[in-house]
Amino acid sequence: MAETRTYTVLNHIGGADLPAASGATTELVDPATGRTHGTAPLSGSQDTDAACGAAAAAYELWSTTTPAERGLALLRIADAMERHADELVAAETADTGKPADLFRGDELPAITDTLRYFAGAARNLPGAAAGEYTEGRTSLLRREPVGVCAQITPWNYPLMMAVWKIAPAIAAGNTTVLKPADTTPSSTALLARIAAGHLPAGVLNVVCGNRDTGRALVAHPATRLIAVTGSVRAGQEIAAAAAADLKRVHLELGGNAPVIVHDDVDVETTAAQLAAVAYYNAGQDCTAPTRLLVDARIHDAFVDAFTAHAAALTPGVDFGPLNSASQRAAVKGLLDRLPGHAKIATGGCEAPGPGFFHQATVVTGVHQSDEIVQEEIFGPVVTVQPFTDESEALRLANDVRYGLAAGVWTTNHERAMRAMRALRTGIVWVNTHGTTVSEMPHGGVRHSGYGSDLSLAGLLDYTQVKHVML
């Protein structure tokens, strides 16, 4: 576990680190120990007004900078983050409890890569060629920044999600006010302080607080684009609020990823690879493979292999705790409400000791209509269902309201191509799962939201098109 430290997190507004104007704070709890390890501001309307005002003022200059200038700033921030890696690891692990080595080795390199990708992408915006579409006049298109962005990030990957949001926004010439999750603000506040050495004051502002803080940002007249990674409930509320002022909305919401496992795979290898991904970050991942749909001919053998791998995992070593006592209670509630036909093959209980750990759990015998199948779990719990043929597998995979990610495991190329077309999700992995790259979009459909993080698509989401006729 990471060394215990005490944090006094501050807002970052207009280049200055500030407490909430009211002086109000919230306690930060290390979910690996259950002990308070610091405080963060509980920001009110005075703080959001100041942050939005600083962002609006900075926009006047930042929006006129060249892509090369903006890209250079992002490259310098990435370099500075690597120099401050120890501090970022300590801040992130204090709030999340995740194993420090996993964050340092798996997440931090991907985070700095995202900054470097958008530094280059800013200089390569696509555009249609100018042309004469009416006699005597030439038309051309400009891509321009949107303005002040309000961005709200979740608690499962605090620093990664912050960078996924700010990098394309800043690269496109926008300014932003970001509100991290109330339980995990430390690494985001540190990011703002690191970035302050390379950005003009007001380009990146961080305001800590609760749901009311986020509501104030969404409603603020200065914000023109709202980008959120969070729950379906939060996305629906924010989309409705943004509609009142006709603000653009970018939503990356929940997931309930199906994985179809056909009978031509190597059972042991596939089970091992999926278990490693399913319980990463204690299953607190919108793309986690939580619904395994397995060909009935190998179902029992696969369950045995997958269950053995799950049972061998040690909470606190192989994956971290759940984010809070309330999140662990939510997972426990789903398991407590299992119908009689469902069976817990392994796990099913809170892990002993301090903190909010939970055992890696496998549930079999579930029906498609069961709550644990239909709803996002966001914990170290995986269900396994058999299917009899390809069409049933695809029907079961699509028969939930979410549409973020899915997977298919098979050695049959044509079968994989059919699944790729039929799965109603924004991401499909074939014989792998969970891998992301900065060059490819990350986003969903249906109740998983709309808009893309990462990639050129993510950058274009932070621009608007202007037609110029000469």
C-alpha positions in Angstrom: 0.0 0.0 0.0 1.0 3.6 -0.5 2.6 5.5 2.3 -0.1 7.3 4.4 0.0 11.1 3.8 -2.3 14.0 4.8 -3.6 16.1 2.0 -5.1 19.6 2.1 -6.5 19.8 -1.4 -7.3 23.3 -2.8 -9.2 24.6 -5.8 -7.2 26.0 -8.7 -8.8 29.1 -10.0 -7.2 31.7 -12.3 -3.7 30.3 -11.6 -4.1 30.4 -7.8 -4.6 27.6 -5.3 -7.6 28.6 -3.1 -9.9 27.1 -0.5 -13.6 27.4 -0.9 -14.8 31.0 -0.4 -17.0 29.8 2.4 -14.2 27.8 4.1 -16.3 24.6 3.9 -14.5 21.4 3.4 -15.2 17.7 3.0 -13.1 14.8 4.4 -11.1 12.5 2.1 -11.1 8.9 3.1 -8.5 6.3 2.0 -10.6 3.3 0.9 -7.8 1.0 1.6 -7.9 1.8 5.3 -11.2 3.5 5.9 -9.3 6.3 7.6 -9.5 10.1 6.8 -6.4 11.3 5.1 -7.2 14.8 4.1 -9.7 17.5 3.2 -10.9 19.2 0.0 -12.9 22.3 -0.6 -16.7 22.1 -0.7 -17.1 24.8 -3.4 -20.2 26.9 -3.7 -21.6 29.4 -6.3 -19.0 32.0 -5.4 -16.2 29.5 -6.4 -17.8 28.3 -9.6 -18.5 32.0 -10.6 -14.8 32.8 -10.0 -13.6 29.7 -12.0 -15.9 30.3 -14.9 -15.0 34.0 -14.9 -11.3 33.1 -15.0 -11.9 30.6 -17.8 -13.9 33.2 -19.9 -11.2 35.8 -19.5 -8.4 33.4 -20.4 -10.4 32.2 -23.5 -10.0 35.5 -25.2 -6.3 35.0 -25.5 -6.0 31.2 -25.5 -8.4 30.7 -28.4 -6.1 32.8 -30.6 -3.0 30.8 -29.9 -1.6 28.6 -32.7 -2.0 24.8 -32.6 1.8 24.6 -32.2 1.7 26.7 -29.1 -1.0 24.7 -27.5 0.7 21.4 -28.5 3.9 22.6 -26.9 2.1 23.4 -23.7 0.6 19.9 -23.5 4.0 18.3 -24.2 5.6 20.3 -21.4 2.8 19.2 -19.0 3.4 15.6 -19.9 7.1 15.9 -19.2 6.4 17.7 -15.9 4.0 15.0 -14.9 6.7 12.4 -15.4 9.0 14.4 -13.2 6.3 14.6 -10.5 5.4 10.9 -10.9 6.0 10.0 -7.3 3.7 12.8 -6.1 1.0 11.9 -8.5 1.1 8.2 -7.5 0.9 9.2 -3.8 -2.1 11.5 -4.5 -4.0 9.0 -6.6 -3.5 6.0 -4.4 -4.4 7.9 -1.2 -7.8 8.7 -2.7 -8.5 5.4 -4.5 -6.5 2.8 -2.5 -5.4 1.1 -5.7 -2.0 -0.6 -5.6 0.7 2.0 -6.3 2.7 -0.2 -8.7 -0.4 -0.9 -10.9 -1.1 2.8 -11.2 2.5 3.7 -11.9 3.0 1.0 -14.4 -0.4 0.7 -16.1 -2.1 4.1 -15.9 0.5 6.9 -15.7 2.2 6.0 -19.0 -1.1 6.0 -20.8 -2.1 9.3 -19.2 1.0 11.1 -20.5 0.6 9.5 -23.9 -2.8 11.0 -24.1 -1.4 14.5 -23.6 1.3 13.9 -26.2 -1.2 12.5 -28.7 -3.5 15.6 -28.5 -0.4 17.8 -28.7 0.1 16.4 -32.2 -3.5 16.1 -33.1 -4.1 19.8 -32.5 -1.8 20.5 -35.5 -3.6 18.1 -37.8 -7.3 19.1 -37.9 -9.1 17.8 -41.0 -11.0 20.1 -43.2 -12.9 20.1 -46.5 -11.1 21.8 -49.5 -12.3 25.3 -50.3 -14.6 25.4 -53.4 -17.0 27.4 -55.5 -20.5 26.1 -54.9 -22.2 29.1 -56.3 -20.9 31.3 -59.2 -18.4 33.9 -58.2 -18.0 32.9 -54.5 -15.6 30.6 -52.7 -16.6 28.7 -49.6 -14.3 27.4 -46.9 -14.8 25.9 -43.4 -13.1 26.9 -40.2 -12.9 24.8 -37.1 -13.0 26.9 -34.0 -13.0 26.2 -30.2 -16.4 26.1 -28.5 -15.6 28.4 -25.5 -15.6 27.6 -21.8 -16.1 23.9 -21.1 -17.4 22.5 -17.8 -16.0 19.0 -17.2 -17.0 16.5 -14.6 -15.0 13.4 -13.9 -15.6 10.1 -11.9 -13.8 8.5 -9.1 -12.6 5.2 -10.7 -9.7 6.6 -12.7 -9.4 10.2 -11.4 -6.2 11.4 -13.1 -6.8 9.5 -16.3 -10.3 10.8 -16.8 -9.2 14.3 -16.0 -6.6 14.2 -18.8 -9.0 12.5 -21.2 -11.2 15.6 -20.7 -8.7 18.5 -20.5 -6.3 17.4 -23.2 -8.6 17.7 -26.2 -10.4 20.8 -24.8 -7.1 22.7 -24.4 -5.6 21.4 -27.6 -8.6 22.8 -29.5 -8.3 26.2 -28.0 -10.9 26.0 -25.3 -10.6 26.8 -21.6 -12.1 24.6 -18.9 -13.4 24.3 -15.4 -13.1 20.7 -14.2 -14.9 19.3 -11.1 -13.3 16.0 -10.0 -15.4 13.4 -8.0 -15.8 14.5 -4.4 -14.0 11.4 -3.1 -11.0 11.6 -5.4 -9.8 15.1 -6.1 -6.2 15.0 -5.0 -4.4 13.9 -8.2 -6.5 16.3 -10.3 -5.7 19.3 -8.1 -2.1 18.3 -8.3 -2.3 18.1 -12.1 -3.7 21.7 -12.2 -0.7 22.9 -10.1 1.7 21.1 -12.4 0.0 22.5 -15.5 0.0 26.0 -14.1 3.7 26.3 -15.0 2.9 25.8 -18.7 -0.5 27.3 -19.3 -1.8 30.9 -18.9 -3.8 31.5 -15.8 -7.4 30.6 -16.2 -7.0 28.1 -19.0 -7.4 25.1 -16.6 -9.4 25.6 -13.4 -10.3 22.9 -10.9 -13.2 23.3 -8.5 -13.8 20.6 -5.9 -17.2 19.8 -4.4 -20.3 17.7 -4.5 -23.2 17.3 -6.9 -24.4 20.8 -6.2 -21.0 22.1 -7.3 -21.4 20.3 -10.5 -24.9 21.5 -11.0 -23.7 25.1 -10.6 -21.1 24.6 -13.3 -23.6 23.1 -15.7 -26.0 26.0 -15.2 -23.4 28.7 -15.4 -24.0 31.1 -18.3 -20.3 31.1 -19.3 -20.1 27.4 -20.0 -20.9 26.3 -23.5 -20.0 22.6 -23.6 -20.6 20.1 -20.8 -18.5 17.0 -20.7 -19.2 14.3 -18.2 -18.1 10.8 -17.3 -20.4 9.4 -14.8 -23.6 7.4 -14.2 -26.7 7.3 -16.4 -28.6 9.2 -13.7 -26.1 12.0 -13.7 -26.0 12.1 -17.5 -29.8 12.4 -17.8 -29.9 15.2 -15.2 -27.1 17.1 -16.8 -28.5 16.7 -20.4 -31.8 18.1 -19.2 -30.2 21.0 -17.4 -27.9 21.8 -20.3 -30.9 21.8 -22.7 -32.3 24.9 -20.9 -29.4 27.0 -22.3 -28.9 24.9 -25.5 -25.4 23.8 -24.4 -23.6 21.1 -26.1 -23.2 17.9 -24.1 -20.7 15.1 -24.2 -21.6 12.0 -22.1 -19.6 8.9 -21.3 -21.9 7.0 -19.0 -22.3 3.5 -17.6 -21.5 0.2 -19.2 -22.4 -3.4 -18.8 -20.0 -5.1 -21.2 -20.9 -8.5 -22.6 -18.2 -10.9 -23.7 -19.1 -13.8 -26.0 -16.9 -16.8 -25.6 -17.2 -19.4 -28.4 -16.4 -23.1 -28.2 -13.3 -22.9 -30.4 -11.1 -21.0 -27.9 -8.5 -22.3 -25.5 -10.6 -22.4 -22.3 -7.8 -22.0 -19.8 -6.0 -19.2 -21.6 -9.2 -17.3 -22.3 -10.4 -17.6 -18.7 -7.1 -16.4 -17.4 -7.0 -13.3 -19.7 -10.6 -12.3 -18.9 -10.2 -12.7 -15.2 -7.2 -10.4 -15.2 -9.2 -7.7 -16.9 -12.5 -8.3 -15.1 -11.2 -7.6 -11.6 -8.7 -4.9 -12.5 -9.5 -1.8 -10.4 -11.9 -4.0 -8.4 -14.2 -4.1 -11.5 -14.8 -0.3 -11.2 -14.5 0.2 -14.9 -17.3 1.0 -17.4 -15.8 -1.4 -19.9 -15.1 -4.2 -17.5 -16.2 -7.6 -18.9 -19.0 -8.2 -16.4 -21.3 -10.5 -18.4 -19.6 -13.6 -19.8 -21.7 -15.4 -22.4 -20.2 -18.8 -22.9 -21.1 -21.5 -25.4 -23.0 -24.2 -23.6 -20.6 -26.9 -24.8 -17.7 -25.4 -22.9 -19.7 -23.5 -20.2 -18.9 -25.8 -17.2 -15.2 -26.1 -18.1 -15.0 -22.4 -18.5 -16.7 -21.6 -15.2 -14.3 -24.0 -13.4 -11.3 -22.3 -15.0 -12.5 -18.7 -14.6 -13.6 -19.4 -11.0 -10.2 -20.8 -10.1 -8.5 -17.7 -11.4 -10.9 -15.4 -9.6 -10.5 -17.3 -6.3 -6.7 -17.0 -6.6 -6.8 -13.2 -6.6 -6.0 -11.3 -3.4 -7.8 -8.0 -2.6 -5.2 -5.4 -1.8 -2.6 -7.1 -3.8 -4.1 -7.9 -7.2 -6.7 -5.2 -7.1 -7.7 -2.3 -4.8 -10.8 -1.6 -2.7 -14.1 -0.2 -3.8 -14.3 3.5 -3.7 -16.3 3.9 -0.5 -18.4 2.2 2.1 -21.5 3.2 0.1 -20.1 1.6 -3.1 -19.3 -1.6 -1.3 -22.8 -1.6 0.2 -24.3 -1.2 -3.3 -22.3 -4.3 -4.6 -23.4 -6.2 -1.5 -27.0 -5.2 -2.1 -26.9 -6.7 -5.6 -25.5 -10.0 -4.3 -28.0 -10.0 -1.3 -30.9 -9.7 -3.8 -29.8 -12.5 -6.0 -32.7 -14.8 -7.0 -32.8 -18.4 -5.8 -31.7 -19.8 -9.2 -28.4 -17.9 -9.1 -25.3 -19.4 -7.5 -22.2 -17.8 -6.2 -19.3 -19.9 -7.4 -16.7 -18.0 -5.5 -16.4 -14.9 -3.4 -19.6 -13.0 -2.6 -18.4 -11.4 0.6 -16.6 -8.4 1.8 -12.9 -9.1 2.3 -11.7 -9.2 6.0 -9.7 -6.3 7.4 -9.8 -2.6 7.2 -10.9 -0.6 4.1 -13.6 -1.3 1.6 -12.3 -4.4 -0.1 -14.5 -7.1 -1.6 -13.7 -10.6 -2.8 -13.5 -11.4 -6.5 -16.9 -12.9 -7.2 -18.4 -15.2 -9.9 -22.2 -15.7 -10.2 -23.7 -18.4 -12.4 -27.2 -19.6 -13.1 -28.5 -16.1 -13.7 -31.4 -15.3 -16.0 -31.3 -12.4 -18.5 -34.0 -10.5 -16.7 -32.1 -10.6 -13.3 -31.1 -7.3 -11.8 -27.4 -8.3 -11.6 -27.5 -9.0 -15.4 -29.4 -5.9 -16.4 -27.7 -3.3 -14.2 -24.1 -2.1 -14.1 -22.3 -3.6 -11.1 -19.2 -1.5 -10.8 -17.5 -4.0 -8.5 -15.5 -7.2 -8.6 -18.4 -9.3 -9.7 -18.8 -11.3 -12.9 -21.9 -13.2 -14.2 -21.6 -16.2 -16.5 -24.5 -17.4 -18.8 -24.6 -20.2 -21.3 -25.8 -19.8 -24.9 -26.8 -22.4 -27.5 -26.0 -20.7 -30.8 -24.5 -17.5 -32.2 -27.8 -15.7 -32.6 -28.8 -16.3 -29.0 -25.4 -15.0 -27.9 -25.8 -11.8 -29.8 -29.4 -11.4 -28.5 -28.3 -11.8 -24.9 -25.3 -9.4 -25.4 -27.5 -6.6 -26.8 -30.4 -7.1 -24.3 -29.5 -4.4 -21.8 -29.8 -0.7 -22.0 -26.1 0.0 -22.1 -23.9 0.2 -25.2 -20.3 1.1 -24.3 -18.2 -2.0 -24.9 -18.4 -5.6 -25.8 -16.1 -8.5 -26.7 -16.0 -11.7 -28.7 -13.5 -14.5 -28.3 -13.2 -17.0 -31.2 -10.7 -18.3 -33.8 -13.3 -17.9 -36.6 -12.7 -14.7 -38.5 -16.1 -14.6 -40.2 -17.9 -15.2 -36.8 -15.9 -12.3 -35.3 -16.8 -10.0 -38.2 -20.5 -10.9 -37.8 -20.3 -10.1 -34.1 -18.5 -6.8 -34.7 -21.4 -5.7 -36.9 -24.2 -7.0 -34.7 -23.0 -5.8 -31.3 -24.7 -2.5 -30.4 -21.8 -0.8 -28.6 -19.3 1.9 -29.3 -16.3 -0.5 -28.8 -15.9 -4.1 -29.7 -12.8 -6.1 -28.7 -11.9 -9.4 -30.5 -9.8 -11.8 -28.5 -8.7 -9.1 -26.1 -10.4 -6.7 -23.7 -10.0 -3.4 -22.1 -7.1 -2.1 -24.2 -7.3 1.5 -25.2 -5.1 3.6 -27.4 -5.0 7.4 -27.7 -5.6 7.2 -31.5 -8.9 5.4 -31.3 -12.2 6.8 -29.9 -13.7 5.7 -26.6 -17.5 6.2 -26.3 -20.8 4.5 -26.3 -24.3 4.4 -27.6 -27.8 4.1 -26.1 -27.7 4.7 -22.3 -23.9 4.7 -22.3 -24.1 8.2 -23.8 -22.8 10.0 -26.8 -19.6 11.7 -27.8 -16.1 10.3 -27.8 -13.0 10.6 -25.6 -9.6 10.1 -27.1 -8.7 10.2 -30.8 -9.4 12.8 -33.5 -13.1 12.3 -32.9 -12.6 13.4 -29.3 -10.7 16.5 -30.5 -13.4 17.4 -33.0 -16.0 17.2 -30.2 -14.4 20.3 -28.7 -14.7 22.3 -31.9 -17.4 24.0 -33.9 -17.7 24.6 -37.6 -18.0 28.0 -39.3 -18.8 28.5 -43.0 -17.0 31.4 -44.6 -18.1 32.6 -48.1 -15.8 35.0 -50.0 
